[in-house]
Amino acid sequence: MGAIRLLLAIGLLCAVGGAQAAGKDSKLYDCSRPCPKADFNYKIAVEIKPTVILGSPLYYVSRQITGADEPDDWVLAPTLHAEPGKSFSVKIRNKISRKLSKLLGPPSPNRTDYVREANPTDGPYSAAKPYGFQFVGEQPDAGNDMSIVGNNKAYAINIPHQYDATNIHFHGLTITPHLFEPIGTDEAKADFIKIAPGECYCYSFTLPEDHPDGTFWYHIHHHGSAALQSWSGMAGLFIVKGPTDEVLEEYSKKQMQSSVPFVIWDPHTVPLDKNHSAYTLVATKKAADKYREYIQVGDFLSDQNDADKAYTLVNNALVPNMTAVAGQTIRFRVLCATTEAMCMFRLVDKNGKPHPFYDFASDGITQTEAIKRYQLIQAGGYRDDVLVQITRPGKYKFIQQALSNMQFFGMGG
């Protein structure tokens, strides 16, 4: 048996949508109503809860997307499935307690904080300047000039706010645009879909008959709370099953393991003090809890570059272990679901010698032939399906190496 030890790092969250003919108007749902029946029907919820980070002494107290099928120790959103030509519906219920949210925080920055942190002269954003980033339009200056902020709506929407409001973006699927209300609108001034605590929403779509099979994903995309919620792990895989899966499943009966999710993400955290008023509401009463460290997501602006700790997780574990049979092939669905930096996927043996793998699909599109690689570099939102065959028993590592100093906001690799 060959134990594969996994270790990866961080990336940048992006959002790009597919397009299709505009669908029916979508509105906030009465939470007692089911979504229209589809071929694939899902119910998910948003709530605050503590979850153990596997392989660590950490309890992560955060806003999370939960579902009926994921285990209790799973932070990421549940994996969803669909097929070309079939319909799917996702009903989302926002179950966040406003009382618990207020206790947990972090507080939204006021306009003065925003100007101080966001100005391109000496704020955290200024770190991007040496790498060729140009700031356009009016910007707050080093003197923290409030005059251009005022009641400017463009600035107001950029200031982190409404941390408990959410929505969903199905990333890469060829479906009706669905970030704005109503779904399918092409109105430039349309408002973002916003699902507040106590509210529900129903997303219903049909995939085209010729939709590619492959690895996609879904994530939160409510402007104002997107970064904080993505640091909380509010994203999951969306798998479109099809001919590629049938071929690999036939092959796997003898020589291949089932596909394995490999979701890389980067919670930025600060300690949750045991004297914190939220601690008593979310901490369980088990004796073992006194040996655990409770953490919560850091404030987006002030902790952009100086969070207490920025962990890198694969799925829901810190340096997870995996066991494989020598000679078998494993399909990894690799998703870079990070908020900052970039991701690298590199396999080495116990002596540090690179081990090849085969990249056969990118961003949900299967290639005509697999590409032999020794490393894979991904920006946020990228997906790659790779085949790994461990030829000899032993310990192997997937590792992350510094890519360069040019990461999101110049924070380094």
RAZI-V469387 format. One record per residue. RES is the residue in one letter. D_LAST is the distance of its C-alpha to the last C-alpha in whole Angstrom. Layout:
BEGIN
res=RES d_last=D_LAST
res=RES d_last=D_LAST
END
This chain:
BEGIN
res=M d_last=33
res=G d_last=30
res=A d_last=27
res=I d_last=24
res=R d_last=21
res=L d_last=18
res=L d_last=14
res=L d_last=12
res=A d_last=9
res=I d_last=8
res=G d_last=9
res=L d_last=12
res=L d_last=15
res=C d_last=18
res=A d_last=22
res=V d_last=24
res=G d_last=28
res=G d_last=30
res=A d_last=34
res=Q d_last=37
res=A d_last=41
res=A d_last=41
res=G d_last=42
res=K d_last=44
res=D d_last=43
res=S d_last=41
res=K d_last=42
res=L d_last=41
res=Y d_last=43
res=D d_last=46
res=C d_last=44
res=S d_last=47
res=R d_last=47
res=P d_last=45
res=C d_last=43
res=P d_last=46
res=K d_last=46
res=A d_last=44
res=D d_last=43
res=F d_last=40
res=N d_last=40
res=Y d_last=37
res=K d_last=37
res=I d_last=34
res=A d_last=34
res=V d_last=31
res=E d_last=32
res=I d_last=31
res=K d_last=31
res=P d_last=29
res=T d_last=27
res=V d_last=27
res=I d_last=23
res=L d_last=24
res=G d_last=23
res=S d_last=23
res=P d_last=25
res=L d_last=24
res=Y d_last=26
res=Y d_last=24
res=V d_last=26
res=S d_last=25
res=R d_last=27
res=Q d_last=27
res=I d_last=28
res=T d_last=31
res=G d_last=34
res=A d_last=37
res=D d_last=35
res=E d_last=32
res=P d_last=32
res=D d_last=32
res=D d_last=29
res=W d_last=27
res=V d_last=25
res=L d_last=24
res=A d_last=26
res=P d_last=29
res=T d_last=29
res=L d_last=31
res=H d_last=33
res=A d_last=36
res=E d_last=37
res=P d_last=38
res=G d_last=41
res=K d_last=41
res=S d_last=41
res=F d_last=39
res=S d_last=39
res=V d_last=36
res=K d_last=38
res=I d_last=35
res=R d_last=37
res=N d_last=35
res=K d_last=36
res=I d_last=34
res=S d_last=37
res=R d_last=37
res=K d_last=38
res=L d_last=35
res=S d_last=32
res=K d_last=34
res=L d_last=34
res=L d_last=30
res=G d_last=29
res=P d_last=26
res=P d_last=28
res=S d_last=28
res=P d_last=27
res=N d_last=30
res=R d_last=30
res=T d_last=30
res=D d_last=27
res=Y d_last=26
res=V d_last=27
res=R d_last=25
res=E d_last=22
res=A d_last=22
res=N d_last=23
res=P d_last=21
res=T d_last=23
res=D d_last=21
res=G d_last=20
res=P d_last=16
res=Y d_last=16
res=S d_last=17
res=A d_last=14
res=A d_last=14
res=K d_last=17
res=P d_last=15
res=Y d_last=14
res=G d_last=17
res=F d_last=17
res=Q d_last=21
res=F d_last=23
res=V d_last=26
res=G d_last=29
res=E d_last=30
res=Q d_last=27
res=P d_last=28
res=D d_last=28
res=A d_last=27
res=G d_last=31
res=N d_last=30
res=D d_last=32
res=M d_last=33
res=S d_last=36
res=I d_last=34
res=V d_last=33
res=G d_last=36
res=N d_last=37
res=N d_last=35
res=K d_last=34
res=A d_last=31
res=Y d_last=29
res=A d_last=31
res=I d_last=29
res=N d_last=26
res=I d_last=26
res=P d_last=25
res=H d_last=28
res=Q d_last=30
res=Y d_last=28
res=D d_last=30
res=A d_last=31
res=T d_last=30
res=N d_last=30
res=I d_last=29
res=H d_last=28
res=F d_last=28
res=H d_last=25
res=G d_last=27
res=L d_last=30
res=T d_last=33
res=I d_last=35
res=T d_last=36
res=P d_last=34
res=H d_last=33
res=L d_last=31
res=F d_last=34
res=E d_last=38
res=P d_last=40
res=I d_last=38
res=G d_last=39
res=T d_last=39
res=D d_last=39
res=E d_last=39
res=A d_last=37
res=K d_last=38
res=A d_last=38
res=D d_last=36
res=F d_last=33
res=I d_last=34
res=K d_last=34
res=I d_last=35
res=A d_last=36
res=P d_last=37
res=G d_last=40
res=E d_last=39
res=C d_last=39
res=Y d_last=38
res=C d_last=39
res=Y d_last=37
res=S d_last=39
res=F d_last=38
res=T d_last=40
res=L d_last=38
res=P d_last=39
res=E d_last=41
res=D d_last=39
res=H d_last=36
res=P d_last=33
res=D d_last=33
res=G d_last=29
res=T d_last=26
res=F d_last=26
res=W d_last=24
res=Y d_last=26
res=H d_last=24
res=I d_last=25
res=H d_last=25
res=H d_last=27
res=H d_last=26
res=G d_last=26
res=S d_last=25
res=A d_last=22
res=A d_last=19
res=L d_last=21
res=Q d_last=22
res=S d_last=19
res=W d_last=18
res=S d_last=21
res=G d_last=21
res=M d_last=23
res=A d_last=23
res=G d_last=24
res=L d_last=25
res=F d_last=28
res=I d_last=30
res=V d_last=32
res=K d_last=35
res=G d_last=37
res=P d_last=38
res=T d_last=35
res=D d_last=35
res=E d_last=38
res=V d_last=38
res=L d_last=35
res=E d_last=37
res=E d_last=40
res=Y d_last=38
res=S d_last=37
res=K d_last=40
res=K d_last=40
res=Q d_last=37
res=M d_last=34
res=Q d_last=32
res=S d_last=32
res=S d_last=29
res=V d_last=26
res=P d_last=24
res=F d_last=20
res=V d_last=19
res=I d_last=15
res=W d_last=14
res=D d_last=13
res=P d_last=16
res=H d_last=15
res=T d_last=18
res=V d_last=20
res=P d_last=23
res=L d_last=27
res=D d_last=29
res=K d_last=32
res=N d_last=34
res=H d_last=33
res=S d_last=35
res=A d_last=33
res=Y d_last=33
res=T d_last=37
res=L d_last=37
res=V d_last=34
res=A d_last=34
res=T d_last=36
res=K d_last=39
res=K d_last=38
res=A d_last=39
res=A d_last=35
res=D d_last=33
res=K d_last=34
res=Y d_last=32
res=R d_last=29
res=E d_last=26
res=Y d_last=26
res=I d_last=23
res=Q d_last=23
res=V d_last=21
res=G d_last=19
res=D d_last=21
res=F d_last=19
res=L d_last=19
res=S d_last=20
res=D d_last=17
res=Q d_last=14
res=N d_last=12
res=D d_last=14
res=A d_last=15
res=D d_last=17
res=K d_last=15
res=A d_last=12
res=Y d_last=13
res=T d_last=12
res=L d_last=16
res=V d_last=17
res=N d_last=20
res=N d_last=22
res=A d_last=21
res=L d_last=18
res=V d_last=18
res=P d_last=21
res=N d_last=24
res=M d_last=26
res=T d_last=29
res=A d_last=30
res=V d_last=33
res=A d_last=33
res=G d_last=34
res=Q d_last=33
res=T d_last=30
res=I d_last=28
res=R d_last=27
res=F d_last=24
res=R d_last=23
res=V d_last=19
res=L d_last=18
res=C d_last=15
res=A d_last=16
res=T d_last=13
res=T d_last=13
res=E d_last=10
res=A d_last=7
res=M d_last=8
res=C d_last=9
res=M d_last=10
res=F d_last=14
res=R d_last=15
res=L d_last=18
res=V d_last=19
res=D d_last=23
res=K d_last=24
res=N d_last=24
res=G d_last=20
res=K d_last=22
res=P d_last=20
res=H d_last=22
res=P d_last=23
res=F d_last=23
res=Y d_last=25
res=D d_last=23
res=F d_last=26
res=A d_last=26
res=S d_last=23
res=D d_last=23
res=G d_last=26
res=I d_last=28
res=T d_last=29
res=Q d_last=29
res=T d_last=32
res=E d_last=31
res=A d_last=28
res=I d_last=26
res=K d_last=25
res=R d_last=21
res=Y d_last=19
res=Q d_last=16
res=L d_last=15
res=I d_last=12
res=Q d_last=13
res=A d_last=12
res=G d_last=14
res=G d_last=17
res=Y d_last=18
res=R d_last=20
res=D d_last=21
res=D d_last=24
res=V d_last=23
res=L d_last=26
res=V d_last=25
res=Q d_last=28
res=I d_last=28
res=T d_last=31
res=R d_last=32
res=P d_last=32
res=G d_last=29
res=K d_last=25
res=Y d_last=22
res=K d_last=19
res=F d_last=16
res=I d_last=13
res=Q d_last=9
res=Q d_last=8
res=A d_last=4
res=L d_last=5
res=S d_last=5
res=N d_last=5
res=M d_last=7
res=Q d_last=6
res=F d_last=9
res=F d_last=11
res=G d_last=9
res=M d_last=7
res=G d_last=4
res=G d_last=0
END
